[in-house]
Amino acid sequence: MSEPRRFTSGAPDRTRAIAAALAHEAGPGDVLGLVGDLGAGKTVFVRGFVQALGGDPGQVRSPTFTLMNLYDASLPIYHFDLYRLGSSEDLEGVGFVEFARGDGITLVEWADRIPAMTGEVTRWVRIDFGPGEDDRTLTVTDAC
């Protein structure tokens, strides 16, 4: 496993820029596990990621109630939110593995909520609150 990379952000625009840089490192079959407290900026991160790959960031919504959103970009982007899922069976029911092992990039908010799926994650992005209202620390760790 490589050493974690840490980025600091003092504004949503900076978080989106960090996500954009990571988007350009990603490829088909990559699964980014996004973790952090409620309101930390996971969906903001997804907006920057989607925009960097040519998608419309205005379409990005947290899929808390729909479980998965698909964004049209240079590669398909599958955006999951596991906040309301209770088990790996629920995850299997929405076809997570098929998407994660497919031709696009999968972004998973609350990826740490279902331990059985963590083996699919290729890169972890942890977003933590900082001292100021908009301050965040993003820690990126490759899973392999």
C-alpha positions in Angstrom: 0.0 0.0 0.0 1.3 3.4 -0.9 1.7 6.3 1.6 -1.4 8.3 2.1 -1.5 11.7 0.4 -3.0 14.6 2.3 -4.6 17.7 0.8 -6.1 20.7 2.6 -9.1 22.7 1.4 -10.4 25.9 2.7 -13.3 26.1 0.3 -15.7 23.9 -1.8 -13.9 25.1 -5.0 -10.6 23.7 -3.6 -12.2 20.4 -2.7 -13.6 20.2 -6.3 -10.1 20.9 -7.7 -8.6 18.1 -5.6 -11.3 15.8 -6.9 -10.5 16.9 -10.4 -6.9 16.0 -10.0 -7.8 12.6 -8.7 -10.3 12.1 -11.5 -7.5 12.4 -14.1 -5.7 9.6 -12.3 -8.7 7.2 -12.4 -9.6 4.7 -15.0 -12.2 2.1 -15.8 -12.9 -0.3 -13.0 -11.6 2.1 -10.3 -13.8 2.4 -7.2 -13.3 5.3 -4.9 -14.6 4.9 -1.4 -15.6 8.3 0.1 -15.8 8.5 3.8 -16.3 11.3 6.3 -19.0 12.8 8.5 -22.3 14.1 7.3 -21.7 17.4 5.6 -17.9 16.9 5.2 -18.0 17.4 1.4 -18.4 14.0 -0.2 -20.9 15.2 -2.7 -18.9 18.3 -3.4 -16.0 16.0 -4.2 -18.2 14.1 -6.6 -19.2 17.3 -8.4 -15.5 18.2 -9.0 -14.7 14.6 -10.2 -17.7 14.5 -12.6 -16.8 18.0 -14.1 -13.2 17.0 -14.6 -14.2 14.1 -16.7 -16.6 16.2 -18.9 -19.8 15.6 -17.0 -22.3 18.1 -15.8 -21.7 18.9 -12.1 -25.2 20.4 -11.9 -26.6 16.9 -12.2 -24.8 15.6 -9.2 -27.1 14.9 -6.3 -26.4 12.7 -3.3 -28.1 9.4 -4.2 -29.2 8.8 -0.6 -32.7 7.9 -1.6 -32.1 6.5 -5.1 -28.9 4.6 -4.0 -27.1 5.1 -7.4 -26.9 7.9 -10.0 -25.2 7.6 -13.4 -23.3 10.5 -14.9 -22.4 10.8 -18.5 -18.8 11.8 -18.9 -15.7 10.6 -20.8 -16.2 7.4 -18.8 -19.5 6.4 -17.1 -19.5 7.5 -13.5 -21.6 5.4 -11.1 -22.3 7.3 -7.8 -23.5 5.2 -4.9 -24.6 6.3 -1.4 -24.6 3.6 1.2 -25.9 5.7 4.1 -29.3 4.0 4.1 -28.2 0.5 3.2 -28.2 -2.1 6.0 -26.4 -5.0 4.5 -24.3 -6.4 1.7 -27.4 -8.1 0.4 -29.0 -4.7 -0.1 -25.8 -3.7 -2.1 -26.0 -6.8 -4.2 -29.6 -6.1 -4.9 -28.7 -2.8 -6.7 -26.0 -4.5 -8.8 -23.1 -2.8 -7.2 -20.5 -5.4 -8.1 -21.5 -5.4 -11.8 -21.1 -1.6 -11.9 -17.9 -1.6 -9.9 -16.2 -4.1 -12.1 -17.5 -2.5 -15.3 -16.4 0.0 -17.8 -16.7 3.1 -15.7 -15.5 4.7 -12.5 -17.5 4.1 -9.3 -17.7 6.7 -6.5 -19.2 5.4 -3.2 -20.3 7.7 -0.4 -20.3 6.1 3.0 -18.2 3.2 1.6 -17.2 2.1 5.1 -20.7 1.4 6.2 -20.8 -2.1 4.6 -17.5 -3.9 5.4 -18.3 -6.7 2.8 -17.9 -4.3 -0.1 -14.7 -2.7 1.0 -12.7 -5.2 -1.0 -14.0 -3.6 -4.2 -12.5 -0.2 -3.3 -9.3 0.7 -5.1 -8.8 4.1 -3.5 -10.0 5.6 -0.3 -10.8 9.3 0.1 -11.4 10.4 3.7 -12.7 13.9 4.2 -12.4 15.4 7.7 -13.5 18.7 9.1 -10.8 21.3 9.8 -10.7 24.1 12.3 -12.6 26.6 10.1 -16.1 26.3 8.8 -15.0 25.4 5.3 -11.6 23.8 6.2 -11.2 20.2 5.2 -8.4 17.6 5.1 -8.6 15.0 2.4 -6.6 11.9 2.9 -6.2 9.7 -0.2 -5.0 6.1 0.2 -4.6 3.5 -2.5 -6.1 0.2 -1.4 -3.8 -2.0 -3.5 
